[in-house]
Amino acid sequence: EEFSKETIDHISKLALLDLSEEEKEKLSKELGDIINYFKKLDDLDTSNIKPTTHPIEGLKNVFREDIPWKSLSNEEALKNAQHKKDGFFKAPRILKEK
């Protein structure tokens, strides 16, 4: 199953991507392949498979212990910022208004 040109145009517009016609054709096929793969997974009989939350049983959290410490004050964080407004970093607009 391949995606229609209109669907690819819509997806690329939402993602703010300017795609060539060649890229759109390639993306249509690749997305279709992904959807077809998921359809195959939907057809699998998993009625005898026990649900799991992790693919490896007995897996423990391997993150370090969260030790809180004093962080920067708002003034310290903003003191070297070139652009700031009302106590926040100010960044240039990247999305166009409609």
N, C-alpha and C positions, 0 to 999 in steps of 0.2 A: 504494500500500500504506500503510495507516495502522496505527499501533501500538495494541495492545489497551489497555484501561483498566488492566489489571493490570500491564502492562509500564511504562506511564507512571507509575503509582503507585510501582512499584519504583525506577525511575530517579529520581523526585523524592525518594523517601526516602533513597536513596544520596547525593544531592546536598544533602540537608538543606533542601529547598525545600518550602514550604507553598503549593501551587497551588490556585487555585479550579477548579471544574469547567470553566469557560470557558477558562481557561489550559491545562488538561489537554487539552481538545479541540483547541485551536490547536496545542499542542506535538505532539500525535499526528499531525496533518496535516503540520506542518513537518518532523518527523523522517522521515515517510513520503516526502515530496518529496525529501529529501536522499538517502535510501536508493535511491529510484528513479533519481535522477541518477547515482549510482555504478553502478547496474546497467547504465545506458546506456553508461557509460565501459567497463565490463567487456566489452561487446559489440563495442567498436571493434577492428578488425584493426590491431595494431601490429607485426606480424611484420617489416615493412620499415622500421621506425623504429629508428634507432640509439639505444641507451641513453645517457642523459646524467646527470651528477651535478648540473649547473646548467642552468637554462633559457637562460642567456646564456653563450655560449662566451667564454673569455678574461677572465672576471670575476676580479678580484683582490680580496684581502682589503682592505677599506677602513678597518679599525680602526687606531687609533693604536698605536704601539709600546708594549708593556707594560714600564713602567719601575718596578721595585719600589722602595719607600721605607719608612722606619720607620713602623710602624703603632702604634696605641695598645696599651698593656699591658692586661692583663685588669683590673687595678685602676683604671686611668684610664677604661676603657670603662664600668665599673660604678659609678664614684664618685657619679654623680648619679641613679642608678636608685633609684626608690622601693621596688621589690620585686626582691629577688635571693635566690638560694639556692645554696649550694655553688659559688660562682664563676660562676653563670649568671644571665641575666635571668629573672625569674619572671613569667609572664603568666597571666591568669585562664583557667580551663578553658572551652572553647567547645563541646566535644563531650560529649554525655551518655553516661554509662556504661550498659551494658545490665544 
